[in-house]
Amino acid sequence: MGTRLNRTTGAGARPASLLGVSVVEVGLAFFILGLAMIPIIGLFSSTGRQSRQTGDYGLAIALEEKVAEDLRLANWENVHLTDQIEADPSLTVQLSILDGQSPFFATIEDVQLPFGEIQTGVDPGISPSFQSLYRQLKSFRLGFSTRPVILATGTALDLSLKLEWEDFQRKRQDSRLDVRLARYGSWISRPPQVEDQTVADKLILELLYPSRTNTTLSAVAASTGADLATIRCVGEVAVLSKAVTDSDAEFQTLIANAQAKVTGASDSAAAARAQMGLARLFERRGASCLQVLCFLAAPITKLANTFEISLLGQPPPDRSRYLRPFIDLRMVSLAFDDALARAVDAYIKTYNAPHGPTLPRRLRTRVFMKILEVSKLKVLTTGPADTTRLQTMLTEFARFEEGRNSNFANFASKEKVICQDADTLRTHYPAQRYKSYRQCVDNSFPAADKVLGN
C-alpha cells in the first residue's frame, strides 16, 4: 500500500514561522511604537523650552552683572555718583538696552574716529548692525530703584537692578540684582587715645593726678567736688596735645628716611614710588593733626564758654600739668598747616615729571585725586581761600579724560562746579571736617586765655 504525502508537510512546503506579516499587524506595531515615542518627544520639547528659558536668564544675569560692575567701578572713580543717581529720576525708568537708550549701554564699541576714544553719540550702542545680538536683546529693558542705607561706618545707597524681557512664548520675565554703593563722606572718628572712655580716663588720671592712679577719674572728681565733664575736657586737651607733640620726633625721622629713598633711588620707577611714599607721610601727619583738632572742637568750645577754676574741684590739679598742653595745642594747628602744604607739594611732584609718567595710569589718577582733595581741604582750613588753581587742574583733567574714561570726565565736570569759588566749595564739602577744625582753631585762644587766666 503506497504512502501519500501530506501537501503541507511535503517537500517544498514553507514553515509557519516564515509566513508573511499582515498589514494589521504592521499597523499595530507602529501604533505601539508611536505611543512609546510620545513621552520621548515631549521630553525633547520640554528640554528645548527649558534650554531657551535658561539661556535668557543667563543672558539677563550677565547683563545685570555688567551693569553692577560698571556701577562699582564708577563709584570708585567718581565720588559724586550716588548723588547724581539720586538727582536723576530718569535712571529709575525702564529703558531699552538697544540703540543707546539706556546710559549703561550707550556705547559698546569704538568704531568711529577718533579711534582710542569712546564717545557717546558718536560710537554706537547695540545697533541693528549687530544683527543676531540686536534681535536677541530686542525686548530687554533695564531700570532700578534706590534706597538710602545708614550703616555703622557711614551711609550707602542700595540699588535694585531689574531687567525685563519677553521669552519665546511672549511672556514677560524679569531678573533682579542688588548692588550697594558706598557714599564717600568725611567723618571724624575719635582719636585712638580717647576712643575708649575707660582708657581715656586712665590717661587723664596719669597726667592730671599722677599720685592717684590707683583709683578712677570719677572717684577723684567725686572726692574733690570737681565737675567730671570739665575735668575730661581739660584732660582730653592734655592727652591729645601730648600725643601729637610726642609723635613729632618719630614723624621727622620717617620723613628724613623717605626723602633719602627719593634721592637714592636706583631708577625712575623706584624714585616715583618713594616720592609717593613721602607724600603719603605728609598726608598722614596732616590727617592725625586734623583728627585731634576736630575732636577737640567740642571740649575747647565748652572750656572757652564755661570754664571756671572752681569746676576743677578742691584741690584742683597742679596747674603745670594742664597749662602747657593748651600752649602746645596752638602748635598742633601750625603742624597741620605745615603738613597740609607739604602734602600738596609732594603729591604734585609725584604727579608731574619725572615721577608721574613712570606710574601706572590708574595710580597716577589716584595721585591727582589726592592733590584735589588735599587742596580743597587747604582752601577751607588754612587757606588761601582761592580756587583758581583747582579750576585749572580740573579743566585739564576733564579735557584729557573726555572719550577715555567717562567716569573721570563726569567727576571733573561736577568738581568744576563745586570748586568755582570758596563759598560754593564750602556748601558742598562735608561740613564736619572744616567746621570742626575752624571751631577748634577759633576757640583755642579764648579757651587757653580763660584757663591760663584762672
C-alpha positions in Angstrom: 0.0 0.0 0.0 1.6 3.2 -1.0 2.2 6.2 1.3 0.5 9.5 0.4 2.4 12.7 1.3 0.6 15.5 3.0 0.8 18.7 0.9 1.6 20.9 3.8 4.5 19.0 5.1 5.9 17.5 2.0 8.9 18.6 0.1 8.9 22.3 -1.0 6.5 23.4 1.8 7.4 26.6 4.0 7.5 26.5 7.8 4.7 28.5 9.5 7.4 30.8 11.2 8.3 32.2 7.8 4.9 33.1 6.7 4.4 37.0 6.0 3.0 39.5 8.5 -0.3 41.0 7.8 -1.0 44.8 7.3 -3.0 44.8 10.5 0.0 43.5 12.5 2.3 46.1 11.0 -0.1 48.9 11.8 -0.5 47.7 15.3 3.3 47.6 15.8 3.7 51.2 14.5 0.9 52.3 16.8 2.5 50.8 19.8 5.9 52.4 18.8 4.2 55.8 18.4 2.7 55.6 21.9 6.2 54.8 23.3 7.7 57.8 21.4 5.2 60.4 22.7 6.9 61.0 26.1 10.3 61.0 24.5 9.2 63.7 22.0 7.6 65.6 24.9 10.9 65.3 26.9 12.9 66.8 24.0 10.4 69.6 23.6 10.4 70.4 27.3 14.2 70.3 27.3 14.3 72.8 24.4 12.0 75.2 26.2 14.0 75.0 29.4 17.2 75.5 27.5 15.7 78.6 25.8 14.5 80.0 29.1 17.8 79.2 30.9 19.6 80.9 28.1 17.5 84.1 28.5 18.1 84.1 32.3 21.8 83.5 31.8 21.9 86.4 29.4 19.9 88.6 31.8 22.3 87.8 34.7 25.3 88.6 32.5 23.8 91.9 31.6 23.0 92.8 35.2 26.5 91.8 36.3 27.9 94.0 33.7 25.9 97.0 34.9 26.7 96.2 38.5 30.5 96.1 37.8 30.2 99.4 35.9 28.4 101.0 38.9 31.0 99.7 41.4 33.9 101.0 39.2 32.1 104.3 38.5 31.5 104.7 42.3 35.3 104.3 42.8 36.2 106.7 40.0 33.5 109.3 40.6 32.7 110.1 44.3 29.6 112.1 43.2 28.0 109.1 41.5 25.5 108.3 44.3 24.4 112.0 44.4 24.0 112.0 40.6 21.9 108.8 40.6 19.5 110.2 43.2 19.3 113.5 41.4 18.4 111.9 38.0 15.0 110.2 38.2 15.3 109.1 34.6 17.7 106.4 35.6 14.9 104.6 37.5 12.8 104.3 34.4 12.7 101.0 32.5 14.7 101.7 29.2 15.6 99.5 26.3 19.2 98.5 26.2 19.2 98.9 22.4 20.3 101.9 20.3 21.9 103.7 23.3 18.6 104.3 25.1 20.0 103.0 28.5 23.0 105.0 29.7 24.7 101.7 30.7 24.6 100.5 27.1 25.1 103.9 25.4 28.4 102.9 23.7 29.6 99.4 23.2 32.4 99.5 20.6 34.9 102.1 19.4 34.2 102.1 15.6 34.2 105.8 14.7 37.1 108.3 14.5 38.9 109.3 16.6 39.9 105.8 17.5 41.0 105.3 21.1 38.2 107.5 22.4 34.7 106.1 23.1 32.3 109.0 22.7 28.6 108.8 23.5 26.6 109.9 20.4 29.4 109.0 18.1 30.3 105.4 18.8 27.2 103.2 18.7 25.4 101.2 21.3 23.8 97.9 20.4 22.5 98.9 17.0 21.0 96.9 14.1 24.4 96.3 12.7 24.9 93.8 15.5 22.3 91.7 13.8 21.6 88.5 15.8 22.5 90.2 19.1 20.2 93.1 18.3 17.3 90.7 17.6 18.1 88.6 20.7 18.0 91.7 23.0 15.1 93.4 21.4 12.7 93.1 24.3 15.3 93.6 27.1 14.7 96.7 29.3 16.7 97.8 32.3 15.8 100.0 35.3 16.4 100.2 39.0 15.1 101.6 42.3 17.2 103.2 45.0 17.1 103.1 48.8 19.4 105.1 51.2 21.0 103.0 53.9 22.6 104.1 57.2 25.5 101.8 58.3 27.6 101.8 61.5 30.6 103.1 59.4 28.7 105.7 57.3 26.0 105.7 54.7 25.4 103.9 51.4 22.9 103.7 48.5 21.3 100.4 47.7 20.2 99.8 44.1 17.9 97.1 43.0 18.5 96.4 39.3 15.6 95.0 37.3 15.9 93.5 33.8 12.7 92.6 32.0 12.2 90.8 28.7 9.8 88.7 26.7 10.5 85.0 26.4 9.9 82.9 23.2 6.3 82.4 24.3 5.9 86.2 24.6 5.6 86.0 28.3 7.1 88.8 30.5 10.1 87.6 32.6 12.3 89.6 34.9 15.5 89.2 36.9 16.8 91.3 39.8 20.2 92.1 41.3 21.0 94.2 44.3 24.1 96.5 44.4 25.4 98.5 47.4 27.3 101.7 46.6 29.2 103.4 49.4 28.9 107.1 49.9 32.1 109.0 50.2 31.7 111.4 53.1 34.2 112.7 55.6 33.5 111.9 59.2 35.8 112.4 62.1 36.5 109.4 64.4 37.7 109.6 67.9 41.5 109.6 68.2 42.8 106.2 69.5 43.9 107.8 72.8 40.3 108.7 73.7 38.4 106.2 71.7 37.6 104.1 74.8 36.4 106.3 77.7 38.0 104.0 80.3 41.4 104.2 78.6 41.0 107.9 78.2 40.1 108.4 81.9 43.2 106.4 82.8 45.5 108.6 80.7 43.9 111.8 82.1 44.4 110.5 85.6 48.0 109.8 84.9 48.6 113.4 83.5 46.5 115.4 86.0 46.6 113.3 89.1 49.8 111.2 88.9 49.7 110.4 92.7 46.2 108.9 92.5 46.5 106.4 89.7 45.2 103.6 91.9 41.7 105.0 91.7 39.4 106.2 89.0 38.8 109.6 87.5 35.2 109.5 88.5 36.2 108.8 92.1 38.7 111.7 92.1 36.1 114.1 90.7 33.6 113.0 93.4 36.1 113.3 96.2 37.3 116.8 95.2 33.9 118.2 94.2 35.1 118.7 90.6 32.9 118.7 87.6 33.7 115.4 85.8 32.8 116.8 82.3 35.1 119.8 82.8 37.9 117.5 84.1 37.5 115.4 81.0 37.6 118.4 78.7 40.8 119.7 80.2 42.3 116.2 80.3 41.5 115.4 76.6 43.3 118.6 75.6 46.3 117.5 77.7 46.3 113.9 76.4 45.9 114.7 72.7 48.3 117.7 72.7 50.9 115.5 74.3 50.3 112.7 71.8 50.9 115.0 68.8 54.0 116.5 70.4 55.4 113.1 71.3 54.9 111.8 67.8 56.8 114.7 66.2 60.3 113.2 66.6 59.2 109.9 65.1 57.5 111.7 62.2 60.6 113.7 61.4 62.7 110.5 61.3 60.2 108.9 58.9 60.3 112.0 56.7 64.1 112.0 56.6 64.2 108.3 55.7 61.6 108.8 52.9 63.5 111.8 51.4 66.7 109.7 51.4 64.8 107.0 49.4 63.8 109.5 46.8 67.3 110.9 46.3 68.9 107.4 46.5 66.5 105.6 44.2 68.2 103.4 41.6 65.8 104.2 38.7 62.9 106.5 37.9 60.2 104.0 38.8 61.7 103.5 42.3 62.0 107.2 42.7 58.4 107.7 41.8 57.3 105.1 44.4 59.5 106.7 47.0 58.1 110.1 46.2 54.6 108.7 46.6 55.5 107.3 50.0 56.8 110.7 51.0 53.6 112.4 50.0 51.6 109.9 52.0 53.6 110.6 55.1 52.8 114.3 55.0 49.2 113.5 54.4 49.1 111.1 57.3 50.7 113.7 59.5 48.1 116.3 58.5 45.3 113.7 59.0 46.4 112.9 62.5 46.6 116.6 63.4 43.2 117.3 61.8 41.6 114.4 63.7 42.9 115.9 67.0 41.7 119.4 66.2 38.3 118.3 65.1 37.7 116.1 68.1 38.8 118.8 70.4 36.4 121.3 68.9 33.6 120.4 71.4 35.7 120.4 74.6 37.6 123.6 73.6 34.4 125.4 72.9 32.9 124.3 76.2 36.0 125.5 78.1 36.0 128.8 76.2 32.4 129.4 77.2 32.1 128.0 80.7 35.5 127.4 82.3 35.9 128.4 86.0 38.7 127.2 88.2 36.2 126.0 90.8 35.0 123.4 88.3 38.3 121.6 88.8 37.5 120.9 92.5 39.5 121.4 95.7 42.3 120.9 95.5 42.5 121.3 91.7 45.2 119.5 89.6 48.6 121.0 89.6 48.5 124.0 87.1 51.7 123.0 85.4 50.1 119.7 84.3 47.3 121.3 82.3 48.5 124.7 81.3 51.3 123.5 79.0 49.0 121.4 76.7 46.9 124.5 76.0 50.0 126.2 74.7 51.0 123.2 72.7 47.5 123.0 71.2 48.4 126.1 69.1 51.4 124.2 67.8 49.1 121.4 66.6 47.3 123.9 64.3 50.7 125.0 62.9 51.8 121.4 62.4 48.6 120.7 60.5 49.1 123.8 58.2 52.7 122.7 57.5 51.8 119.1 56.8 48.9 120.1 54.5 51.1 122.4 52.4 53.9 119.9 52.2 51.5 117.1 51.3 50.1 119.1 48.3 53.6 119.9 47.2 54.8 116.3 47.5 51.8 114.9 45.6 52.3 117.5 42.8 55.9 116.4 42.5 54.7 112.8 42.3 52.1 113.6 39.6 54.4 115.7 37.4 57.6 114.7 35.5 59.9 113.0 36.1 57.9 110.8 38.5 54.4 110.9 37.1 54.9 109.3 33.7 56.6 106.2 35.3 53.5 105.5 37.5 50.7 103.2 36.2 47.9 105.3 34.8 45.3 104.4 37.4 47.8 105.1 40.2 48.7 108.4 38.7 45.0 109.3 38.5 44.7 108.5 42.2 47.6 110.9 42.9 45.6 113.6 41.0 42.6 112.8 43.3 44.8 113.3 46.3 46.1 116.6 45.1 42.5 117.7 44.5 41.2 116.5 47.9 44.1 117.9 50.0 44.0 121.2 48.0 40.3 121.6 48.7 40.8 121.0 52.4 43.6 123.6 52.4 41.3 126.2 50.8 38.7 125.6 53.5 41.0 125.5 56.5 44.5 127.1 56.4 43.9 129.0 53.2 44.3 130.9 51.0 40.6 130.7 50.0 41.3 130.8 46.3 40.1 128.0 43.9 41.8 129.3 40.7 44.4 126.5 40.7 41.7 123.9 41.4 39.7 125.1 38.4 42.8 124.9 36.1 43.6 121.4 37.3 40.0 120.2 36.7 39.8 121.7 33.3 42.9 120.0 32.1 41.9 116.7 33.7 38.4 116.8 32.1 39.9 117.6 28.7 42.3 114.6 28.9 39.7 112.1 30.2 37.0 113.0 27.7 36.5 110.0 25.5 38.9 107.9 27.5 37.1 107.5 30.8 33.6 108.9 31.1 33.5 108.4 34.9 36.6 110.6 35.4 35.3 113.1 32.9 31.9 113.3 34.7 33.8 113.6 38.1 35.9 116.5 36.8 32.8 118.3 35.4 31.0 118.0 38.7 34.0 119.2 40.7 34.5 122.3 38.5 31.0 123.4 39.5 31.7 122.7 43.2 35.1 124.4 43.1 34.0 127.6 41.2 34.8 129.6 44.4 35.4 129.1 48.1 31.8 129.8 49.1 30.4 127.2 46.7 33.0 124.7 47.8 32.1 125.3 51.5 28.4 124.5 50.8 29.3 121.1 49.2 32.1 120.0 51.3 31.4 117.6 54.3 30.7 120.2 57.0 32.1 118.3 59.9 35.7 118.4 58.8 36.3 122.1 58.1 33.6 123.4 60.6 35.0 121.4 63.5 38.6 122.5 62.5 37.5 126.1 62.3 35.6 125.8 65.6 38.6 124.4 67.4 41.1 126.9 66.0 38.9 129.9 66.6 38.2 128.9 70.2 41.6 127.6 71.1 42.9 131.1 72.0 39.8 132.1 74.1 39.9 128.7 75.8 43.6 128.9 76.6 43.3 132.5 77.8 40.5 131.6 80.1 42.3 128.5 81.5 45.6 130.4 81.8 43.8 133.4 83.3 42.3 131.3 86.1 
